[in-house]
Amino acid sequence: MTSEERPLTRADYERVYALLQAYRIRDLDDSELVWETLHRIHESDLNGRVIDPAEVAGDEGLAREAHHAAVVVEALMRGKSTIPGRMRAPLGVCGTPGCPETTHGALCPSCELNAGRK
């Protein structure tokens, strides 16, 4: 383990489980956004014990949790018991054809506003 890595803990597994539950709930009942469900799980069910619920709010918070989950699963698949101590969610390219902007959500803020006008 390097000084930039930390051991996997129960909190890491609980964060992954909460993310999976949020997506499962979305598939069963599409009444709220995934990040809203994830925020509610961390706030109500886990009482903010695992991570501050404010950390998972919005597209960036959801992207951060999805990236964390991918890193945890990748570490487990490689037989590792450590993960990087600091992680940042990667930016993706806007989903609007021809738009080169990067975003944490499906659309960049400009395209999201334009989509709302139609």
C-alpha positions in Angstrom: 0.0 0.0 0.0 1.5 3.4 -1.0 1.0 6.5 1.1 -1.6 7.6 -1.5 -3.7 4.5 -1.0 -6.0 3.6 1.8 -7.5 0.2 2.9 -11.1 -0.7 1.8 -13.5 -0.3 4.6 -17.1 -1.3 5.3 -18.1 2.3 4.4 -16.8 1.7 0.9 -19.0 -1.4 0.5 -22.0 0.5 2.0 -21.5 3.3 -0.5 -21.5 0.8 -3.4 -24.5 -1.0 -2.0 -26.4 2.3 -1.6 -25.6 3.3 -5.3 -26.9 -0.1 -6.5 -30.0 0.3 -4.5 -30.6 3.8 -5.9 -30.4 2.4 -9.4 -32.7 -0.5 -8.5 -35.3 1.8 -7.1 -35.1 4.0 -10.2 -35.8 0.9 -12.3 -38.8 -0.1 -10.2 -40.2 3.4 -9.7 -39.0 6.2 -12.0 -40.5 9.0 -9.9 -37.3 10.7 -8.8 -33.8 11.2 -10.1 -31.1 8.6 -9.1 -29.1 11.2 -7.2 -32.3 12.2 -5.3 -32.8 8.6 -4.3 -29.2 8.1 -3.4 -29.3 11.3 -1.3 -32.4 10.0 0.5 -30.8 6.6 1.2 -27.7 8.3 2.7 -29.8 10.8 4.7 -32.7 8.7 5.9 -31.6 5.0 5.9 -27.9 5.5 6.7 -28.4 8.7 8.8 -25.3 10.3 7.2 -23.1 7.7 8.9 -21.3 6.5 5.7 -20.9 9.8 3.8 -22.4 13.3 4.2 -25.7 13.2 2.1 -24.8 16.6 0.6 -21.8 14.9 -1.1 -24.1 12.8 -3.3 -26.4 15.6 -4.4 -26.6 16.5 -8.1 -25.0 15.0 -11.2 -21.5 15.6 -9.9 -22.2 13.7 -6.6 -23.8 10.8 -8.5 -20.8 10.7 -10.9 -18.4 10.7 -7.9 -20.3 7.8 -6.3 -20.4 5.8 -9.6 -16.6 6.4 -10.0 -16.0 5.3 -6.4 -18.0 2.2 -6.9 -16.1 1.3 -10.1 -12.8 1.8 -8.3 -13.9 -0.4 -5.4 -15.1 -3.2 -7.7 -11.9 -3.0 -9.9 -9.8 -3.3 -6.8 -11.7 -6.3 -5.6 -11.5 -8.0 -9.1 -7.7 -7.5 -8.9 -7.5 -9.0 -5.5 -6.5 -5.7 -3.9 -7.6 -4.5 -0.5 -6.7 -0.8 -1.1 -7.9 2.0 -3.2 -6.6 5.5 -4.0 -7.1 7.9 -1.1 -8.2 10.8 -3.3 -10.5 10.3 -6.3 -12.2 12.8 -8.6 -15.2 11.8 -10.8 -14.2 11.9 -14.5 -16.0 14.3 -16.8 -17.9 13.0 -19.8 -18.8 14.6 -23.1 -22.2 16.1 -23.4 -24.8 13.7 -24.9 -26.1 16.3 -27.4 -24.8 15.3 -30.9 -22.0 17.7 -32.0 -21.6 19.4 -28.5 -18.0 19.1 -27.3 -18.6 20.4 -23.8 -17.7 18.2 -20.8 -20.1 17.5 -18.0 -20.8 15.3 -15.0 -24.4 14.7 -16.2 -25.9 13.5 -19.4 -26.0 17.0 -20.9 -23.9 20.1 -20.4 -25.8 23.0 -18.7 -26.2 24.9 -22.0 -27.8 21.9 -23.8 -29.9 21.1 -20.8 -31.4 24.6 -20.9 -31.9 24.4 -24.6 -33.7 21.0 -24.3 -36.0 22.5 -21.7 -37.2 25.2 -24.2 -38.4 22.7 -26.8 
